[in-house]
Structures are given as structure tokens and as C-alpha cells.
Amino acid sequence: MSILAAINSFSPKRLESTRLAEYGKLIEACSGYRADSSDLKPSRATLEAIVSRVRTGSLSLVSRRELRVAISAIGLHEGFSTEDVLGLLTEASRRRDKRCIRASLNSLFFCYRDKSLRDILRAYVRQNLDQLMESNRRFCKLTGILEDNQAVNSVATSLLEGNNIHQASLAKGLSTFILSTAYGIELKLACIRLATRNLKPGRLEHALSFAFDNIVGTPPAEFYEALVDPFLHQPPPPDALKKIVGALISRYRDPRLYMWPILLGKDGQRRRDECLVAVRRWLSIEYLDLFIRIIEETADDQFMPRKKFWLRYFEKGHVTDLTLILASDAGRVAKQAQRASPDTEYMKWSHLTGANSNQSVLLMRLGDLVIAEWSHSGALRFWRDGDKGAPEFHKPTYVGQELRRASMEVRIGDFMRDAIRHDKNGSWTTWARRAIEHHTGIRA
């Protein structure tokens, strides 16, 4: 049943009553249309049949609706070659079908990131611009989509200059539909790249909001590369770093626990790994900062020497995994710090029982070592990664004893000990540094 038939089957006289029961009857009358609405989407078989006619020179046998459906599928159906597209557009021109011309503009949105198809469709729409509706012509003028490949950067620049990027995008006719297409992805990427090149106040927040809003599921992999690649060797300022990490973790989740999408193109796996190494390093430093803040707030005078010692390993990327474990009082301090800095909402920690309420533990993987750094009067303990007694990472709850028992012995002066105490004269840093270098070969 078509939508027109479904509506006609419901008498207008029945709309005179405002009783709620009548609304249900209207819904029932239209349900037949919903049941058959999938017929509007061309099947692969239908498209392949149309493509076959293109290739055999028998396009005259294709109906007007089939031609329009095929043009609408450009950029969505992998079976179209550039020759097929040229054949479809040539036939649409021969028939002077305005609806096909309008469909070709939508196809330009969907295949915008395919250079060959983009150039063909752009030229065709430009040639038939006067056949488009006024709203479409206005959109083309405001965005420059029919001009050249740099126009998208100009649009991105103008969007970022205003105070409300969402209102600015609507003013240019950038609907949710358009922003969901390949053109929308390219425009969002342009905004991210411009914002990361010039970290002016507010610009990065606007770009992140524009890029990630209204995306269902995991965003394209190119988004995280655009945010991370400029800072692979030098992180952005702290405020910008928090915003970038917060956006990445909220949309792609913690890379230490979840797989991020592979990047397409040349060396995609290598590029992805480089981005993940940087994000993990940034995350680790953020957790170290929170750990030190907790120690400081809970009156431990060791926080500055510890931060200075560990930061070297974190900044050089030697810490490859980390879990922050907090007892009750330390947890409350962490929540207060998180509330004071909304950009750290992504930070999670585990709960510690069987220890003093103000204690916390930084559990780290450094080379082949698992290291538990206890706060306050707690000690520094080591395990070989893979040992039966080595603590696991990312458990929701830990008992203090499992972060102390079976730790390996390390040299402290002339003796072997199962832990390094944080003495106030600072000699613990010498023994810790030597233990790490001896067992991993890593020097900081």
C-alpha cells in the first residue's frame, strides 16, 4: 500500500473528532504503508540490473523512477564505476529530468570523498544548477560545494569564527542529513584540523561539539587521527589536552580496554598505533596527576618527589598500562577533583579495601614489570609481568593484600628486599631507578 492510499483510506470526516481513540485508527490506517516502506530502498539486484543496462547501452529501457533511484545510489552502492555514473548522468540529461538532477546533488554529498565521482557529479550539478530548487541553489552558493576542494575549508573557517557553530551551520543549510554524509564528514574534519592548528579559546570546544554531535555509534577513525596526529611528539596545552582526551574517551572509549577502529589508507595500522600510543601516554599522565593530587590532599609530604620521579617514565611513554586504585577517603578526594574539572569525567578508578581509608595505589605496567606505588607509608612493590602473583589490571575492586603479596625482591644497598620504602632523604629514587633499569633496560 502506498502512503497516499494509506491516507486516503482514512476518511477526513473522522478527523473532526478529537477523541484519542481516533488517533489509534489513523495510525492503524497508515501501518500498511510502514509495512511496505522498505520497497522504496533499491535492492542490490535492482541496481545491478540498471548497471547492466548502462553497460549494454540499453538505458532507454530504464524507467524514470529507476533512473532516479540509480542516481540516488551513487556513493552508496559499490558497483558503480565512473563510466557507469557518466552513463546515468548522460541519460538523465537526455531526458531533462529535474528530479534526477536533484538526486545527483544528494549523491555528491555521499561520494564527496571519492575524487573521481566528486568531480563528475560536481560538474554535472554545476551545469544544471538552474534546474535545482531555490534552497539547493542557495546552499551551493553559501558553501561553494560546486567550486573547488578548498571551499570546505572556507566553510569550516566561517563556522568556527562565530559564537554558536550549530546556528551558523543551520544558516548555511547544513542539515543533520547533510552532516551525516561524506561531505559532512569532510567538513567536520576540516573544523577539527583548523581548531588543532590554532587553539584559540572556545575554538576547540566548538569544533569538538560540531564534529561529534548527532553521531550514532563510533565516529569515523579519521576524527581521532585529526585530533591526535598534530600532537604526536608534543602534547597540547593542559586545558586543550583535557578536552581532546575527554572527547576521545567519551566516543571511542578507553584504548587500554577497547579496540579503536582501524584507519584506512596507506599504513593505516601504523598510524592507528601511533595515535593510541600518544593517547595512552596522555591518559597515564592525567592519572598520575590525579594520584599526586590525592596524595597532596591527604597530607602526604612525598607527593613532589614522586611526581618528579615518575613523570619521566610517563612522558617518554614507558608506562603502557595503568590502574588507579582508591580507598574510600581517597575516592572522595578524586570525585571532588573531578567535579572541579568537568573535562575529566572520563576518568575511572578502582576501589581499594583492606587498607587505610586515605590510601591509594598507582598500579603500572612498565616494560616487563608490574609496579604498585602505594601512597602514604605504603611501599613500592614490583612483580614480573606474567608472574602468578602479579596483580591484574582494571579490576573493579582490589584487596590491599593482593597488591602487596608475592612481590619480587629488589636490591637496596647490600640487601634484597620485597619492597622499597619511601624514605624522606630520597634514596628510594636511586633504588627504584636501578631496579627498573636492571629488570627492563629502561632508563629515564
N, C-alpha and C positions, 0 to 999 in steps of 0.2 A: 504494500500500500504506500503511495506517495504521501508526502506531507500535506499536499493540497487536498488529496482525497480524505486524509485523516481529519483535517479541519472541517471540510465540507460535510462529513458525516455527523458532525455535532451542530445541531440547529442553533443559529444565532438567537432564536427566541428563548432558548434555555439559559442564555447569559443574563436575562432580565432579573432572574432571582439571584440573590447574593448568598444563598444558603451554602454552607461549606460542603454539603453533600454533593452539590452540582460540580464543584471543582474536581472531585474524585472521578466524576463521569467524563469530564473533559480530559483528564489525564488518561483515562481508560481509552477514550476515543483516539488519542494520539499514540497510544502504545504500539499500535500496528506499525506506525512509521518507524519508531525506535527499533523495532524488531528487525526491520529491513534496511536500516540506515547504513549498514556495512556495505551494501551494494554500491554506494557512492564512491567507495575506495576502489581504484582499479586493481584487479588481481595481477599477479605476475604473468599469468597466462595471457590475459588481455593485452598487457603491454608488449609482451614478446610477439604476439600476433601482429600488433601495429608496427613494431620494429621490423618484422619480417616483410611487411608490405612496403615499408620505406626502402628496404634494401632490394626489393624486387621491382621497384618502380611502379607499384600499383596503389599509391596513396589515394588515388581518386575513389577507391572502394571504401575508404575510411570515412565514417560519418563525422559530422561537425562535432558532435559530443565526444567521440573517440579521439579526434584530433586535439580537442581542448584538454581532455584527460591526459593524453600523452605528453603534451607540452607542460602541463602542470606537474608531471612526474619527473621532469628533467632535474637532476640534482638529488633526487630521491631514489631513483632506480639505476642500479649499476650497469644495466645492459645497454645504455645509450652511448654511442661513440660520437665524436664531433661531427662525423658525416651524417649520422642519424639525426642529430639536432638540426643541422643545416637543412636536411630534407624536410623535417617537420615545419620549420620556420618558413621555408620557401613555399610549402603548400598553404600555410596559413596566410601568407602574403597574397598568393594567387586567389584565395577565396575572400580576401579582405574581411576577415573575421575579427571584429573588435575584441570579442571575449578571449580569443587566442592571444591577442596582443597583451591583454591584461594578465592572462595566465603566465605569459613569458616574463613579466616583471616579478611575479612571485617566484618563478624558477630562478631568476637572477639572485634573489635573496638566498635561496637554498644552495646554489652552486657557486656562491661568490668566492670561495676559497680555491676553486678549480680554475686556474688562469685561462685555459683554452675555452672552456664553456662560458666563463665570465665575459671574455672579450666578445664572443659570438652573440650572446644574449644582450650585452650592453649596446653593441652596435645596432642590433635589431630593434630594441626598445627605443633607442635614440632616433632611429629612422622613422619610427611610427609614433612618436611622442604625442602628436596631436590626436591620436586615437584613444589615448588614456583618459580616464576621468580627471576632473579638475583636482581632486585631492591627491591623486597619484602624481600629476604633473607638479603640483606644489611640493610634494615630498622629494621628487627628483631634483628640484631646484634648490631646496633647503639643504639637502645632504650631498649634492654633487655626485651621486652614485653613478651617473652616466658619464662622468667626465674622465677622471683618471684614478689610479690606485692610491694617490696621496690624499684624495678627498676625505677618506675615512679618518685620517689623522687630523684634518682640519675640523671635522665634526667633533672628534674627541676633545680637541683643544677648546672649542667653544663650550662644550658641555662642562668641562672642568673649571671654566672661568666663572661660572655663576655660583650662587649660594645654594641652589637646590637643583641637583643634577637630574632628578626624576621629572621635575616640572619642565626643565629645559629639554629633556628628551621627548616628552609629550608634545611640546611646542613644535618640534621638528617632525612630528608624525611617527615617532619611533614607538610603535605599539608593542605590547607584550609578544604578539606573534612575530613581528619583525626581529625583535631582540632574541628570539629563540632559534632563528635561522643562522646559517653560516655567516651572513652579513653581520648579524648581531654579535656573534662570537668574535669576529674580526674587529668590530667597533669596541667591544669590551676589552679586548687585548690591547688595542691602541690606547685606551684610557689608562690601563694598568701600566703600560710602558712609559707613558708620559708622566704619570704620577711618581713612578720609581726613579725617573731621571731628575725630577725636580720635587723634592719632598717639602713643598710649601705647606704651611699649616692648613689643615682641612682638605687638602687636595687628595691625599692618600685615602682618607676616610670616604670621600665621595666616590673615588674610583672603586674601592672595595665594595661599597654598598651597591653601586651600579652593576658591577660585574657579577656578584653572587646572588643578588635578589632575584626571586622568581625562577631559580633553577631547581628543578626537581631531581633528586638523586645526586650523584657525584658530578661535580663540574668537569669540563674538559681538562685534560692533563696540561695543556698549554698554559692554563691560568697559573698553576703553581710554578711552572718554569719562568713565566714572565715576572713573577714576584720574587723568586729566589735567585735566578741567574745573575742579575746585576750585583748581588752581594755575596757571591760565592767565596771571595777572598777577603772581603772586608764587610762586616755586618753593618746595617744601617744604624742610625742613632737609636738609643734605647726606646724612646716613645714609638718610633716607627716600627722598630723590631717587634714590640709587643703587639701592635695592631696587625702586622703581617702574620706573625705566628698564630695569633688568635683566630684570624680569618682562615688560615690553612688548616688548623686543627679542627675547627668547627665544621669545615666542609669535607676535608679528606680524612680526618681523624688522626690519631697519634701514629706516626710512621713506625714507631717501635713495636706497635701491636697490630697494625693493619697494613695491608698492601695498597700502595698508591698506584693509580693507573699508569701504564707504560706510555712513554712519549713516542709518537710516530715520527717517521723521517729518519735521516741518517744518524747513526749512533744513538738511537732512542734510549736503549738500556743504559748506556754510559751516562748520558745526560740526566736521566732519571736518578741514577745512583749518586751523581754529584750533588743534585738538589737535595736528596734525602740525607746525605752526609752533613750538609750545611744545616738543614732543619733540625736534625738530631743534636748537632752541636749547640744550636741556639736554644733548643729545649733544655738541654743539660745545664747550660749557663743560667737559664731562668730558674731552674730548680735549685741550683747551687745558691743563687741569690736569696731565694725564699728560705732555704735551710739556714743560711747565715743570719737572715733577719730573725728567724725564730730563736736561734741561739742568743742573739743580741737582746731580744725582748725578754728572754727567760733568764737573764742575768748570768751569762757565762762570759768570762773575760778572755776566752780563747778565740773569739769569732774572727778577729782581724788576721792573726797568723794563719788560721785555717783557710780563710778565703784566699789569701795571697799564695798559699801553697797549692791548693787545688786548682785555682783559676788557670795556672799554666797548662795543666793537663787538659782542662776543658777547652780552652781556646785553641789548642793545637789538634783538637778532635780525637784525643786518645781515649776519652771516656765514650764508649759505644753503646752503653745501656745504663739505665738509672731508675731507681725507685725510691721515692721519698716516703718514709715511714714515721708516723707521728703518734705519740701518746695523747691522751685527752687534752691536757693544757696546751701542748704544742699545737694540736689541731685547732684549738680555738684561736690561737695567735695567727695561724695560717689563714683561717677564714676571715679574720679581721683585715689582714693584709690584702686578701683577695677582694674584699668589698671596697677597700680603698683604691683599688686599681682594677676597674671593670674589664680591662683588656686581658686580664689573666684568668678569666672564667674557665678557660680550657684546662687549667692545671688541676691534676688529681693526685691524691696521695693515699697511702695505705694506713691502716690502723695498727697501733702497737699496744699490745697487752703484756703483762708480766714485767713491767718496767716502771720507773718513776713517771708520774703524770706529766712532768715537764720535759721528758726526754724525747729525742728524735734520732733517727738513723738515716744516713745517706748511703744507700746500697748501690755500688757502682761496678760496672764491668770495665776493666782497664787492661787491654791486651788479653793475656791468658789468666788474669787474676779476677776474682770476685772480692770486693773490698767493702767492709762495713765500717763506716765512720760514725761513731757514736758521739752525741753531744755531751756536754757537761763532764762529769767524771768518767764517762764511758771511754772505752779504748778503741784503738784502730785495729781491725782484725782482717786477716787475709785467708782466702781459700784458692786452690787451683780450680779454674773453670772446669766443670765436669766431675769434680770430686763428689763422692756420695754425700758428704756433709755440707757441701756448698749451698747457701740459701738460693731459692728460686726468685726470679724477678716477677714483679707485677701481681703478686698475690693480694687479695683484698685485706687480709689480716695476718699479722705476724705475732708470734710469742717471743718475748725477749730472748729466751734461751736458745732458740733456733738461729739467732743472729750472733751467738757467742760460741756455741759448742763446736768442737772438732775443727777449730781454725788452725791453720798451719803455723809452725814455728818460724820465726824470722830472727835474724841476728841483731842484737842490741849490745854494742860493745863486744865484750868477750863471751857473752851468753846468748843462748837461744831461748826465745820467749814466744808464747802463743798470742801475744798482743803487744801493741805499742801504746804506752800511756802518754797523755798529753801533758808533759812536764812544762812548768812555766818558763824554764830557761830556754825553751825552743829546740832542744836537742832532738826531740821527736821527729822534727822535719828531716834531719840528716838520716836517721834510721829508716824512716818511711821512704825517702827518695832512693836510698841504696837498695831496699827490699824490692821496690818496683823495678828498678833498673836490673837487678840481679835475675829476677824471675821473668821479666818481659823484654828486656833490652831497650826499654823506652826511657829516654832522658828528657826532662823538661827544664 
